[in-house]
C-alpha cells in the first residue's frame, strides 16, 4: 500500500523518481525500492514525503483514507467552494453502484 501511494503521488505531481530522490537527498534506487515494495521509507522519509505531496503520514501509510489540501492563500469564499465540491463528489459517489 505504501509503495502504491508513493508511486501514485509522485506520478500525479509529475515528478520522476530521480527528481524525488534529489529533493529528498537520496538515490533514485531508494525511491524505486520503495515503489516496488522492496523496502519502506524510514520515519524521517515518510514525514518528508508527506510534506512533499501535501498529504498526511497516515494517508501515506494507509492508516486513513483521507488526505489534506492546503487552503493557504484562499479566501473564505474559495474555501467554502472547495468544501461544497467535496460534498458534491461524496454524494455523487454514493449514487454510483460499486461492483
C-alpha positions in Angstrom: 0.0 0.0 0.0 2.8 2.5 0.9 4.5 1.6 -2.3 1.4 2.2 -4.4 0.7 5.5 -2.7 4.2 6.9 -3.1 4.2 6.0 -6.8 0.8 7.4 -7.5 1.5 10.6 -5.6 4.9 11.0 -7.4 3.3 10.5 -10.8 0.4 12.8 -10.0 2.8 15.5 -9.1 4.7 15.0 -12.4 8.0 14.1 -10.7 10.4 11.5 -11.8 12.0 9.1 -9.4 15.2 10.9 -9.9 13.6 14.3 -9.1 12.0 13.0 -6.0 15.3 11.4 -4.9 17.2 14.6 -5.4 14.6 16.5 -3.4 14.9 14.1 -0.5 18.7 13.8 -0.8 18.7 10.1 -1.5 19.3 7.8 -4.5 16.8 7.1 -7.3 17.3 3.4 -6.4 15.9 4.1 -3.0 12.8 5.6 -4.4 12.5 2.7 -6.8 12.8 0.2 -4.0 10.0 2.0 -2.1 7.8 2.0 -5.1 8.5 -1.7 -5.8 7.8 -2.6 -2.2 11.3 -4.0 -1.8 11.9 -1.6 1.2 9.9 1.0 3.1 10.9 4.6 3.9 12.1 5.3 7.4 10.0 7.6 9.6 12.2 10.5 8.5 11.3 9.9 4.9 7.6 9.2 5.5 7.4 12.6 7.1 9.4 14.2 4.2 7.2 12.5 1.6 4.0 13.7 3.4 5.4 17.2 3.2 6.4 17.0 -0.5 3.0 15.6 -1.5 0.9 17.6 1.0 -0.8 14.5 2.5 -0.8 13.2 6.0 1.6 10.5 7.1 -1.5 8.4 8.0 -2.6 8.6 4.4 0.9 7.6 3.1 0.9 4.6 5.5 -2.6 3.6 4.6 -3.9 4.2 8.1 -6.5 6.6 6.9 -8.2 7.2 3.6 -8.1 11.0 4.0 -5.7 13.5 2.5 -5.3 17.1 3.1 -5.4 20.1 0.8 -3.8 23.4 1.8 -6.2 26.3 1.7 -3.4 28.8 2.3 -3.9 31.9 0.2 -7.6 31.2 -0.5 -10.4 33.4 0.6 -13.2 32.3 2.9 -15.5 32.1 -0.2 -12.9 29.9 -2.0 -12.7 27.6 1.0 -16.5 27.3 1.1 -16.4 26.4 -2.6 -13.8 23.7 -2.0 -15.9 22.2 0.8 -19.0 22.3 -1.4 -17.2 20.5 -4.2 -16.0 17.8 -1.8 -19.6 17.3 -0.5 -20.9 17.2 -4.1 -18.4 14.5 -5.0 -19.2 12.4 -2.0 -22.9 12.5 -2.8 -22.2 11.6 -6.4 -20.1 8.6 -5.4 -22.8 7.3 -3.1 -25.1 7.1 -6.1 -22.6 5.2 -8.3 -23.1 1.4 -7.9 -20.0 -0.4 -6.7 -19.0 -3.7 -8.4 
